[in-house]
């Protein structure tokens, strides 16, 4: 690990100023991803600005629209058990509880979860020289290497890494909005625009500016989100990243589907909003045939590689199963 300086911010603007003054500075929240990357030499900040004492730890109802605001420093374990989340957005609670271990959930923060680096063996090990995320222009080792956990949607010939977060998949389905503060003031970023697909610049993973601080995430009021579910398919039942995951919610009118919210994890460089599947379900009768048809529509453009082509069928089955579970809810 490289040497670095450490400071503790007293308020959000002080934190922003501290990072803005040094291009090689980083915010430190729970540190569950950043510190690991520093130990491995992937991240080498010159300065860490500790934000853990900022007043960003509340989960509160928004009076104007009935939504919920989640402070950026709310710990994953606290958010998963919060009454506003379990009662209104069960898919988010389930996603959080399926992620990491209890010890990590007790430390990991909402803002930090959004900023997890994408998952790839070649990115996480500097001994592999080919990684366009670490060394732009060096190539992608996963393309011809061991790519079992890698992307099947939205990838490019520059990068096929996947986003690791469970929480973010649920937030993508819920149309969350990210609130940030920077040197020029505050702004909001729709969740669908927060993370980026790799394209020609896989080293740029979000549309957050380097000196902007995430302060909160807003969840809109979605009454039918109470009828939602998170399904995670993984190699082992505890503390494993998703091979494929599905966040799903259905708005029903009798046995007909009025609208659907679906997002996928483990399949792309960002949480993947399954808009084609949502469109295919509108007005259809709930049932396995409709669910499978929607899954086929979403995965029609999927591309597998030597070791991960199985993910295409796995994703179709996971979508079908998650929607079946939601449709059976009272």
PEURTA-V31931 format. One line per field, one symbol per residue. ss: DSSP state (@ for helix, = for strand, . for the rest). psi: psi as a letter, one per 40 degrees, with the letter a starting at -180 (. if undefined). burial: I if it has 9 or more other ideal C-beta (glycine too) atoms within 8 Angstrom, else O. A space follows every 10 residues. Layout:
ss=???
psi=???
burial=???
This chain:
ss=....====.. .@@@@@@@@@ ....====.. ...@@@@@@@ ......==== ........== =......=== =...=@@@@@ @.@@@@@@.@ @@@@@@@... .@@@@...=@ @@@@....=. @@@@...... =........= @@@@...... .....=..=. .=....@@@@ @@@...==== ==..====== @@@@=..... .....=.... ..=======. ..@@@@.=== ===....... ...======= ===..===== =====..... .==.@@@@@@ @...=..@@@ @@@@@@@@@. .........@ @@@@@@@@@@ @@@@@@@...
psi=hiiiihihid iddddddddd ehefiiihbd edddddddde edhgidihhh eeeigfeihi hhddeeahhh idehiddddd ehddddddgd ddddddeeia iddddediid ddddehiihh dddehedhdh heddgheeih dddeahfdei ieheiiedhf iihehddddd dddefihhhi hadeaiiihi ddediiidbe geehdiehid eihhdihhhi hgdeedgiih hhhidiehfi ihdhihhiih higbeihdii hhiiieeiei hhhgdddddd dheihhiddd dddddddded eihiadeedd dddddddddd dddddddei.
burial=OOOIOOIOIO OIOIIIIIII OIOOIIIIIO IIIIOOIIOI IIOOIIIIII IOOIOIOOIO OIOOOOIIII IIIIIIIIII OIOIIIOIII IIIIIIOIIO OOOIIIIIII IIIIIIIIII IIIIOOOIOI IIIIOOOIOI IIIOOOIOII IIIIIIOIII IIIOIIIIII IIIIIIIIII IIOOOOOIII IOOIIIIIOO IIOOIIOIOO OIIIIIIIII OIOIIIIIII IIIIOOOOOO OIIIIIIIII IIOOOIIOII IIIIIIIIII IIIIOIIIOI IIOIOIOOOI IIIIIIIIIO OIOIIOOIIO IIOIIIIIII IIIIIIIOOO
